[in-house]
Amino acid sequence: MSSLSLFIVSDSTGETAEHVSHSAMSQFESSFSQVTRFRYVDSEEKVKDILQQAALARPVVVCTLVNRNLRRSMALRAQKLGIPFVDLLGSLLELLELRLGEDPLESPGLNRRMDEEYFRRVKAVEFAIQCDDGRNPPALPIADLVILGVSRTGKTPLSMYIANRGFKVANIPLIPEVDPPQEVFSVPKERLIGLVIDPLKLIQIREERLKLLGLDPAASAYANRERVRRELEYASNIMSQLGCRIYDVTGRAVEENAQEIMDLLRG
């Protein structure tokens, strides 16, 4: 496996460029050996300095600069130096400018303005934290979404991901010895999601978790085959009673499940 170094160049935080770069790299067996971020790049001097470093390191340079002069300057300098360079925003900005018939604002970070949407997302994250792992049952009726599942099905990561998109999410662990909170039975079934998983995969995940904690999986009921079967059967019965929409999370990324669920919420 080979590897590449990556320079992220942005006039804002660089999150967009880094996310797209890693998404592209995930299609290969190789990986980035080093990622260097250059944030808030707003001058010719900064561009020149970055490319001087790139001339020595020979990375792939990926930029998201909204200022067309800086963008073009960087592209020309990179070309002269023979540095691999990708401009993620330029072509799209120019196309939109042509189709809309207006000049872009060229103001960095506009998609992160502290507007009403931003504060809605902050409140949603706070709600998800307060209602994580079965806490705060009285808040369940006002949740946009309630996620149920046995331990290690990814309820918390999924809750936080969706909360970051502005939805109020609670999650409830289903344990045979503990009845689910009564409040969950008053939540409309279209707001209930049940997570299921292949038993063997769940055993593997739990065994790895126990090892991380320095415990012996063979000595714990947590990863015991019969215990896992019993938990999943119990969870299935509860989900059936509640009329949950079921999602099988076996081998699926949090992002995949989240997108499907958010499409449902928006619909």
Secondary structure, 3 states (H helix, E strand, C coil): CCEEEEEEEECCCCHHHHHHHHHHHCCCCCEEEEEEEECCCCCHHHHHHHHHHHHHHCCEEEEECCCHHHHHHHHHHHHHHCCCEEECCHHHHHHHHHHHCCCCCCCCCHHHCCCHHHHHHHHHHHHHHHCHHHCCHHHHHHCCEEEEECCCCCHHHHHHHHHCCCCCEEEEECECCECCCHHHHHCCHHHEEEEECCHHHHHHHHHHHHHHCCCCHHHCHHHCHHHHHHHHHHHHHHHHHHCCEEEECCCCCHHHHHHHHHHHHHC
